[in-house]
């Protein structure tokens, strides 16, 4: 009996030892385990504290990307090219040019804008008559071959406005262009609209502004069809009413004063340069560009070389006159070659 009691006592003592050990372990954990205060929630993932000796320097690079807008050439803003000045041209541009026309183009010779060898013009010529006309024993084709022109400028139609339907006359102009182009295949060709007339002339003569405007539209179409330059002379010589401006009109309301010719030459020059993309720079040491803006009176018969005595920045014109102080305009009928269209042979008019 005593033996059983001792075994039981031993079991109890062992259990007490184990409980004491467990209690000691729990007490150590409580005292030395860094237990958080009871009022603070336990941290599930406590931060890892790194000492300075455990780290290396780290360089952080921030890349900023800027957006770039690409503008195409079409969208790019460019300064517009200056408009060509009306009535200004360079005589050097027309050094090797053949002008073909009627009595209006004869004024280029009479006012000494161009030498006779560069002009094939005669009163009464129409597009249908140009090929068969003889001047100084030469046809227009003979003259073209002798010059071998760089440019050919044509202004025809005024003499047929009252007698030939505009579409028919423009077709005849197209045929003539083909012939002169075959003669001078390397020449650059320009055709011009014909000038308007004054309101007074329209009331008294058969040339009507409406017919002129209609014909000029056909001329513009011919230029497009034949791939040649078009010089819109008509619009440059008209006034605010659409008729021939008094500054340019002779007393008959059809022929032209000297002021009109720089405008015509400037229109041809600009049309040729633009259409054929010609890179032309006026020679700096030649005569200055001529303008209709300033008039210098030179006695009739004086040579155009007089412009070389005028400063290069000046713009000049030649106006034949017996008396520079007189305001009376020269009579067109007294100027050789400036015949009125009333003097055209009836057979030529009906052609």
PEFENUR-V688683 format. One record per residue. N is the residue number from 1. PSI is psi as a letter, one per 30 degrees, with the letter a starting at -180 (* if undefined). BURIAL is I if it has 24 or more other C-alpha atoms within 12 Angstrom, else O. Layout:
# PEFENUR-V688683
<<N PSI BURIAL> <N PSI BURIAL>>
This chain:
# PEFENUR-V688683
<<1 e O> <2 e O> <3 e O> <4 e O> <5 e O> <6 e O> <7 e O> <8 e O> <9 e O> <10 e O> <11 e O> <12 e O> <13 e O> <14 e O> <15 e O> <16 e O> <17 e O> <18 e O> <19 e O> <20 e O> <21 e O> <22 e O> <23 e O> <24 e O> <25 e O> <26 e O> <27 e O> <28 e O> <29 e O> <30 e O> <31 e O> <32 g O> <33 g O> <34 h O> <35 k O> <36 l O> <37 l O> <38 f O> <39 f O> <40 k O> <41 k O> <42 k O> <43 k O> <44 e O> <45 i O> <46 k O> <47 k O> <48 j O> <49 k O> <50 k O> <51 l O> <52 e O> <53 f O> <54 f O> <55 l O> <56 l O> <57 k O> <58 k O> <59 k O> <60 k O> <61 k O> <62 k O> <63 k O> <64 k O> <65 j O> <66 k O> <67 k O> <68 k O> <69 k O> <70 k O> <71 k O> <72 l O> <73 e O> <74 e O> <75 f O> <76 k O> <77 j O> <78 l O> <79 k O> <80 k O> <81 k O> <82 k O> <83 k O> <84 k O> <85 k O> <86 k I> <87 g I> <88 k I> <89 l I> <90 j I> <91 e I> <92 f O> <93 e I> <94 g I> <95 f I> <96 i I> <97 k I> <98 k I> <99 k I> <100 k I> <101 a I> <102 b I> <103 f I> <104 e I> <105 f I> <106 f I> <107 f I> <108 e I> <109 e I> <110 e I> <111 g I> <112 h I> <113 e I> <114 l I> <115 l I> <116 e I> <117 f I> <118 g I> <119 k I> <120 j I> <121 k I> <122 k I> <123 k I> <124 f I> <125 k I> <126 l I> <127 e I> <128 f I> <129 f I> <130 e I> <131 e I> <132 g O> <133 k I> <134 k O> <135 k I> <136 h O> <137 g O> <138 k O> <139 l I> <140 e I> <141 e I> <142 e I> <143 e I> <144 e I> <145 e I> <146 e O> <147 e I> <148 i I> <149 l I> <150 e I> <151 k I> <152 k I> <153 k I> <154 k I> <155 j I> <156 k I> <157 f I> <158 e I> <159 f I> <160 f I> <161 e I> <162 f I> <163 f I> <164 k I> <165 k I> <166 e I> <167 e I> <168 e I> <169 e I> <170 e I> <171 e I> <172 e I> <173 e I> <174 e I> <175 e O> <176 e I> <177 e I> <178 e I> <179 e O> <180 e I> <181 e I> <182 e O> <183 e I> <184 i I> <185 f O> <186 f O> <187 k I> <188 k I> <189 k I> <190 k I> <191 l I> <192 k I> <193 l I> <194 l I> <195 l I> <196 l I> <197 l I> <198 l I> <199 e I> <200 e O> <201 e I> <202 e O> <203 f O> <204 f O> <205 l O> <206 f I> <207 j I> <208 k I> <209 e I> <210 e O> <211 e I> <212 e I> <213 e I> <214 e I> <215 e I> <216 e I> <217 e I> <218 e I> <219 e I> <220 e I> <221 e I> <222 e I> <223 e I> <224 e O> <225 e O> <226 f I> <227 h O> <228 l I> <229 l I> <230 k I> <231 j I> <232 i I> <233 e I> <234 e I> <235 f I> <236 f I> <237 f I> <238 l I> <239 a O> <240 f O> <241 f O> <242 f O> <243 l I> <244 k I> <245 k I> <246 f I> <247 f I> <248 f I> <249 k I> <250 l I> <251 f I> <252 f I> <253 g I> <254 e I> <255 l I> <256 k I> <257 l I> <258 e I> <259 f I> <260 f I> <261 e I> <262 e I> <263 e I> <264 e I> <265 e I> <266 e I> <267 e I> <268 e I> <269 e I> <270 e I> <271 e I> <272 e I> <273 e I> <274 e O> <275 e O> <276 g O> <277 h O> <278 k O> <279 j O> <280 k O> <281 j O> <282 k O> <283 k O> <284 f O> <285 g O> <286 a O> <287 k I> <288 l I> <289 k I> <290 k I> <291 l I> <292 f I> <293 f I> <294 k O> <295 k O> <296 j I> <297 k I> <298 k I> <299 k O> <300 k O> <301 f O> <302 k O> <303 k O> <304 f I> <305 f O> <306 f O> <307 f I> <308 f O> <309 f O> <310 k O> <311 k O> <312 f O> <313 f O> <314 l O> <315 k I> <316 l I> <317 l I> <318 k I> <319 j I> <320 k I> <321 k I> <322 e O> <323 j O> <324 f O> <325 f O> <326 k O> <327 g O> <328 k O> <329 k I> <330 k I> <331 k O> <332 e I> <333 f O> <334 f O> <335 k I> <336 k O> <337 f I> <338 h I> <339 k I> <340 l I> <341 f I> <342 f I> <343 g O> <344 k I> <345 k O> <346 e O> <347 e O> <348 e I> <349 e I> <350 f O> <351 * I>>
